Amino acid sequence: MTKRAFAPHCDQAILHAPGVCKYCDGYPDWQEHRQVARINFTGEHEPDKAPCPSLMLRDDETRDRWPNNRAVRA
């Protein structure tokens, strides 16, 4: 198994959908869990899914002020 950081971003609650962020794509098991558990990925707001955990303490705008929380495309 390839070594990886504990989480793809500094904020451990941030996880982008597959194909959105090259760092989050290194965590396919976490991405699959969110899909199966019907939890929104970071930046998504589908009403029939649970909110992204990154929104528990702040809103999108505040969260995204920190560049390392934003998606990084390949």
C-alpha positions in Angstrom: 0.0 0.0 0.0 1.2 3.5 -0.9 1.8 5.8 2.1 -0.6 8.7 2.3 -1.3 11.6 4.6 -3.9 11.2 7.3 -6.3 13.4 5.3 -6.2 15.0 1.8 -6.5 18.5 3.2 -5.6 20.4 6.4 -9.2 20.3 7.4 -9.9 16.6 7.8 -13.7 17.2 7.1 -13.0 18.3 3.5 -13.4 15.6 0.8 -14.0 16.5 -2.8 -15.9 14.2 -5.2 -14.0 11.8 -7.5 -12.3 13.7 -10.4 -12.6 17.1 -8.7 -9.3 17.2 -6.7 -6.1 15.2 -7.2 -5.5 15.0 -3.5 -8.9 13.7 -2.6 -8.7 11.2 -5.4 -5.9 9.6 -3.4 -8.6 8.6 -0.9 -11.0 6.5 -3.0 -12.1 4.5 0.1 -13.2 7.7 1.8 -15.0 8.9 -1.4 -16.8 5.6 -1.7 -17.9 5.8 1.9 -19.5 9.3 1.3 -21.3 7.9 -1.7 -22.6 4.9 0.1 -23.6 6.9 3.2 -25.2 9.6 1.0 -23.1 12.5 2.4 -22.4 15.5 0.2 -18.9 16.0 -0.9 -17.2 19.4 -0.2 -18.8 22.0 -2.4 -22.0 19.9 -3.0 -25.4 20.8 -1.6 -27.7 18.1 -2.7 -30.8 18.3 -0.4 -31.4 14.5 -0.4 -27.9 13.9 1.2 -26.4 14.7 4.6 -24.4 18.0 4.6 -20.6 17.9 4.1 -19.0 17.6 7.5 -16.9 20.6 6.8 -20.0 22.8 7.2 -20.6 21.9 10.8 -18.5 24.8 12.1 -18.5 27.3 9.3 -20.0 28.1 5.9 -18.5 27.5 2.4 -17.1 31.0 2.0 -15.2 30.9 5.3 -13.9 27.4 4.7 -12.7 28.2 1.3 -10.7 31.3 2.3 -7.8 29.0 3.2 -6.3 27.9 -0.2 -5.3 24.5 1.1 -8.9 23.7 1.6 -9.8 24.2 -2.0 -9.8 21.5 -4.7 -6.6 21.1 -6.7 -7.1 19.8 -10.2 -4.6 17.4 -11.7 
